[in-house]
């Protein structure tokens, strides 16, 4: 075959190869979101949600299986939480569970948190149930939150320990409902997904991307399977048997002292030991407002992005370029096809965009986000890609991650 003939053949084959790549990309992304939607629906049915027990009738048929309402020690780490702490502690002190104490670990706060805690301690409920422990210095080798949780557990006397964050708010029956379910199902670590308060633009843009990633790496159907190694817990509400916590060494171990993903790390240790982990939907019982600005999202998610990735830094390195591919590429293809009136490209983009919006509609409904925010999916993907890229760069360079006035290894 002559050189001219080969060139002509190559030119004829090039559009066909381009079409093959285009349709493969379209089919791959479409399949990803259809699988994600199916998995989300399956996860929602993998374990019954935590239902609030009615205040006037604490379900004696199930509550009778709790022997004398075991004492629960509620431990709240708090560092510069002046905007959240009052709502959180007041909701905890208002629990209708009959046997509990609240321990707040003031982790070197420099704002009004100590004064607010003292005000709460002087209330009738506070005098009865609230204790405040002050930490002025962080010991070498510890991350702040694990040390605060460890400090609280050291003074706790309950049969159960409830670790919960200062940015949460608990309905009156939350603790009783959780202890009842955990006791009835023989759970050693019982944790719930909480309602996320997402009142502003950036919360509604960023949270669905975060939930997508977490649910795909840690599907509850596997988390709740004793034969699976997949484990995760939600530090916003993490209820653990004290005996199990102490047997495993608590947070005072080489594996847990310096972790910035304290809930994930503890869940892995608990499940690896053979203890039972149960993760259920607890929306409606506990609400959380994690971040209140784009900057807080940027630093907060970046803090534990690498360590929180299932499979560690290697899978994270694949996730960083993969995220824009599945979040931005479909919309870019559709826009390019429409603008250039290239209906082949437009159609190739339309299929994954439709699958994306179907998945987002399900996710947004679960999160209480208006369906129109599905159109911000590419924006959320771009911002999260920046978060992941910066976190990976810090990991490779060995630089530290700033958080709450402290620095941690990436």
C-alpha positions in Angstrom: 0.0 0.0 0.0 1.4 3.4 -1.0 2.1 6.1 1.6 -0.8 8.2 0.1 -3.2 5.3 0.4 -2.2 4.7 4.1 -2.8 8.4 4.9 -6.2 8.3 3.2 -7.1 5.2 5.2 -6.0 6.8 8.4 -8.1 9.9 7.7 -11.1 7.7 7.0 -10.6 5.7 10.3 -10.0 8.7 12.5 -13.7 9.8 12.8 -14.7 6.2 13.5 -12.2 6.0 16.4 -13.3 9.4 17.7 -16.9 8.2 17.7 -16.0 5.0 19.5 -14.2 7.0 22.3 -17.1 9.5 22.5 -19.7 6.9 22.9 -17.6 4.8 25.3 -17.2 7.9 27.5 -20.9 8.6 27.3 -21.9 5.0 28.1 -19.3 4.9 31.0 -20.6 8.0 32.7 -24.2 7.1 32.1 -23.6 3.7 33.6 -21.8 5.2 36.6 -24.8 7.3 37.6 -27.3 4.6 37.0 -25.3 2.3 39.2 -24.9 5.1 41.8 -28.7 5.6 41.8 -29.4 1.8 42.2 -26.9 1.6 45.0 -28.4 4.6 46.8 -31.8 3.0 46.7 -30.4 -0.3 47.9 -28.5 1.4 50.7 -31.7 3.1 51.8 -33.2 -0.3 52.3 -30.2 -2.1 53.8 -31.2 -1.2 57.3 -34.4 0.2 58.8 -34.1 3.9 59.6 -33.9 4.9 63.3 -37.5 5.9 64.1 -38.1 8.3 67.0 -39.9 6.6 69.9 -43.0 8.6 70.9 -42.5 10.6 74.1 -45.8 9.6 75.6 -45.3 5.9 74.9 -41.7 4.7 74.9 -42.6 1.5 73.0 -42.5 -0.9 76.0 -42.3 -4.0 73.8 -38.8 -3.0 72.7 -37.8 -0.7 75.6 -38.3 -3.6 78.0 -35.2 -5.2 76.5 -33.1 -2.4 77.8 -32.1 -3.4 81.3 -32.7 -0.5 83.7 -31.8 2.2 81.1 -28.0 1.9 81.1 -26.1 5.1 81.9 -24.9 7.0 78.8 -22.0 9.4 78.9 -22.5 12.0 76.1 -19.1 13.5 75.2 -18.8 16.7 73.2 -15.5 18.0 72.0 -15.6 21.8 71.6 -13.0 24.2 70.3 -14.1 27.7 69.5 -17.7 26.7 69.1 -19.4 29.9 70.3 -21.9 29.9 67.4 -23.0 26.3 68.0 -22.4 25.3 71.6 -25.6 26.6 73.2 -28.0 25.0 70.8 -26.1 21.7 71.0 -25.9 21.4 74.8 -29.4 22.6 75.4 -30.7 19.9 73.0 -28.7 17.3 74.9 -29.8 18.4 78.3 -33.4 18.2 77.1 -33.2 14.5 76.2 -36.1 12.4 77.6 -33.8 9.4 78.2 -33.7 8.9 82.0 -30.1 8.1 82.7 -27.3 10.2 81.1 -24.6 12.7 81.7 -23.1 15.3 79.4 -19.4 16.0 79.3 -18.1 18.9 77.3 -14.4 19.0 76.6 -13.4 22.6 76.1 -10.3 22.0 73.9 -8.4 25.2 74.4 -11.1 27.6 73.2 -10.2 31.2 72.8 -13.6 32.6 72.0 -16.8 32.8 74.1 -17.2 29.1 74.4 -16.0 28.8 78.0 -18.4 31.6 79.1 -21.3 30.0 77.4 -20.6 26.7 78.9 -20.5 28.2 82.4 -23.9 29.8 81.7 -25.3 26.4 80.7 -23.7 24.8 83.7 -25.6 27.1 86.0 -29.0 26.1 84.6 -31.1 23.5 86.6 -30.5 20.9 83.9 -26.8 21.9 83.7 -26.2 21.6 87.5 -27.7 18.1 87.4 -26.1 16.6 84.3 -23.4 18.8 82.7 -19.7 18.7 83.4 -17.0 20.8 81.6 -13.4 19.6 81.3 -10.8 22.1 80.1 -7.8 21.1 78.0 -5.2 23.9 77.8 -2.4 22.1 75.9 -2.4 19.4 73.3 0.1 16.7 74.2 2.7 15.7 71.6 1.6 13.0 69.2 -2.1 13.7 69.5 -4.6 15.4 67.1 -7.0 17.7 68.8 -10.3 15.9 68.5 -9.1 12.4 69.4 -7.4 13.8 72.5 -10.6 15.7 73.4 -12.7 12.5 73.0 -10.1 10.5 75.0 -10.2 13.1 77.8 -13.9 13.0 78.0 -13.9 9.2 78.0 -11.4 9.2 80.9 -13.9 10.9 83.2 -17.0 9.3 81.8 -18.8 6.6 83.9 -21.5 5.4 81.5 -22.0 1.9 80.1 -22.3 3.6 76.7 -20.3 6.5 75.3 -22.0 8.9 72.8 -19.5 11.0 70.9 -21.2 13.9 69.2 -20.1 17.1 67.6 -20.8 20.7 68.9 -22.5 21.6 65.6 -25.3 19.1 66.1 -28.8 19.5 67.6 -30.7 16.5 69.0 -34.4 16.0 69.2 -35.7 15.0 72.7 -36.1 11.3 71.9 -32.8 10.9 69.9 -30.7 9.3 72.7 -33.5 7.0 73.9 -34.3 5.9 70.4 -30.6 5.2 69.6 -29.9 3.3 72.8 -33.1 1.2 72.4 -32.1 0.3 68.8 -28.5 -0.5 69.7 -29.4 -2.7 72.6 -32.2 -4.5 70.7 -29.9 -5.3 67.7 -26.8 -6.1 69.8 -24.7 -3.4 68.2 -21.4 -2.5 69.7 -20.9 0.7 67.7 -24.1 2.3 66.6 -24.0 5.4 64.4 -26.5 7.3 62.3 -26.7 9.6 59.3 -28.0 13.0 60.4 -30.1 15.7 58.8 -27.7 18.2 57.1 -28.8 21.8 57.4 -28.1 23.3 54.0 -29.6 26.8 54.0 -27.2 28.6 51.6 -25.8 28.2 48.1 -22.4 26.6 48.8 -23.8 24.0 51.2 -26.3 23.0 48.5 -23.5 22.9 45.9 -20.9 21.0 47.9 -22.8 18.6 50.1 -24.2 16.4 47.4 -20.8 15.9 45.9 -19.4 14.9 49.3 -22.3 12.5 50.0 -21.9 11.0 46.5 -18.2 10.2 47.2 -18.7 8.9 50.7 -21.7 6.7 49.8 -19.9 5.3 46.8 -16.8 4.4 48.8 -18.6 3.3 52.0 -22.1 1.9 51.0 -24.1 1.1 54.2 -25.0 -2.3 52.8 -21.3 -3.2 53.1 -20.7 -1.2 56.3 -23.4 -3.2 58.0 -22.2 -6.6 56.6 -20.1 -8.4 59.2 -18.3 -10.3 56.5 -17.2 -7.1 54.7 -14.1 -5.1 55.7 -15.7 -1.8 54.7 -16.2 0.3 57.8 -17.2 3.9 58.6 -19.0 5.9 61.3 -20.4 9.3 61.6 -18.7 11.3 64.3 -21.8 13.5 64.6 -23.5 10.7 66.4 -21.3 7.7 67.4 -22.6 5.5 70.2 -20.2 2.8 71.4 -20.2 0.3 74.3 -17.7 1.5 76.9 -16.5 -2.1 77.4 -15.7 -2.4 73.7 -14.1 1.0 73.6 -11.8 0.2 76.6 -10.9 -3.3 75.3 -9.7 -1.8 72.0 -7.6 0.9 73.8 -9.9 3.8 72.9 -8.2 6.7 71.2 -5.0 6.2 73.2 -3.4 3.9 70.6 -0.8 4.4 68.0 -3.4 4.0 65.2 -5.9 6.6 66.6 -4.0 9.3 68.6 -3.1 11.5 65.7 -5.8 10.7 63.2 -7.9 13.5 61.6 -10.6 11.1 60.6 -11.4 9.9 64.1 -14.8 8.4 63.4 -13.6 6.5 60.3 -10.5 5.2 62.1 -12.4 4.1 65.2 -15.0 2.3 63.0 -12.2 0.4 61.3 -10.7 -0.7 64.6 -14.1 -1.8 66.0 -15.1 -3.8 62.9 -11.7 -5.4 62.5 -11.9 -6.7 66.1 -15.1 -8.6 65.3 -17.4 -6.2 67.2 -20.7 -5.3 65.6 -21.0 -2.0 63.7 -24.5 -0.7 62.7 -25.0 2.4 60.6 -28.6 3.5 60.0 -30.5 6.6 58.7 -31.2 8.9 61.7 -32.5 11.9 59.8 -35.1 13.8 61.8 -33.5 12.9 65.1 -30.2 14.8 64.8 -29.4 17.8 62.6 -26.0 19.2 61.7 -24.7 22.4 60.2 -21.1 21.5 59.2 -19.8 24.5 57.3 -21.1 28.0 56.8 -18.9 29.3 54.0 -17.0 28.2 50.9 -13.7 28.7 52.8 -14.9 26.3 55.6 -15.9 23.7 53.0 -12.5 24.1 51.3 -10.5 23.6 54.5 -12.9 21.2 56.2 -13.1 18.7 53.4 -9.5 19.1 52.5 -8.5 18.3 56.1 -9.3 14.6 55.7 -9.7 14.1 52.0 -6.7 11.8 51.5 -7.0 9.8 54.8 -10.8 9.5 54.3 -10.4 7.9 50.8 -11.0 4.2 50.9 -7.8 2.6 49.7 -5.7 5.5 50.8 -3.6 7.8 48.7 -3.5 5.5 45.7 -7.3 5.4 45.2 -7.3 9.1 46.0 -4.8 9.8 43.2 -7.3 8.1 40.8 -10.3 10.0 42.3 -8.8 13.5 41.8 -8.8 13.2 37.9 -11.9 11.0 37.9 -14.2 13.5 39.6 -14.1 16.2 36.9 -14.6 13.4 34.3 -17.9 12.3 35.8 -19.2 15.8 37.0 -18.0 18.2 34.3 -17.6 16.2 31.1 -21.3 15.3 30.4 -22.4 18.9 30.7 -19.4 20.1 28.6 -20.2 17.6 25.9 -23.8 18.6 25.8 -23.0 22.3 25.7 -20.4 21.8 23.0 -22.8 19.8 20.8 -25.6 22.3 21.2 -23.3 25.4 20.5 -21.7 23.8 17.5 -24.9 22.1 16.3 -23.1 18.8 16.3 -26.0 16.6 17.2 -23.8 13.5 17.6 -21.8 15.2 20.4 -24.9 16.7 21.9 -26.6 13.3 22.0 -23.5 11.7 23.5 -23.6 14.4 26.3 -27.4 14.2 26.8 -27.5 10.6 28.0 -25.0 11.0 30.9 -26.5 14.4 31.8 -29.9 12.8 32.1 -28.5 10.0 34.3 -26.7 12.6 36.4 -29.8 14.7 36.9 -31.8 11.6 37.8 -29.3 10.6 40.4 -29.1 14.2 41.7 -32.8 14.4 42.0 -32.9 11.4 44.3 -29.9 12.7 46.3 -31.2 16.2 46.5 -34.6 15.0 47.7 -32.9 13.0 50.4 -30.9 16.1 51.5 -33.8 18.5 51.2 -32.2 20.5 48.4 -34.3 22.1 45.6 -34.1 20.0 42.5 -32.7 22.9 40.4 -29.4 22.6 42.2 -28.7 19.5 40.1 -27.5 22.0 37.5 -24.7 23.0 39.9 -23.2 19.5 39.7 -20.3 20.6 37.5 -19.5 23.6 39.7 -19.4 21.3 42.8 -17.2 18.9 40.9 -14.7 21.6 39.9 -14.5 23.0 43.5 -14.1 19.5 45.0 -11.4 18.7 42.4 -9.5 21.7 43.6 -9.9 20.5 47.2 -8.7 17.0 46.3 -5.8 18.3 44.2 -4.5 20.6 47.0 -4.8 17.8 49.5 -2.9 15.4 47.3 -0.2 18.0 46.7 0.2 18.5 50.4 0.4 14.8 51.0 3.1 14.4 48.4 5.1 17.3 49.7 4.6 16.3 53.3 3.2 19.7 54.3 0.7 20.1 57.1 -3.0 20.8 57.0 -4.3 23.8 59.1 -7.5 23.3 61.1 -8.9 25.2 64.1 -5.6 26.9 64.8 -3.6 23.7 64.6 -1.6 21.9 62.0 -1.8 18.3 61.1 0.1 15.9 58.8 -1.7 15.5 55.5 
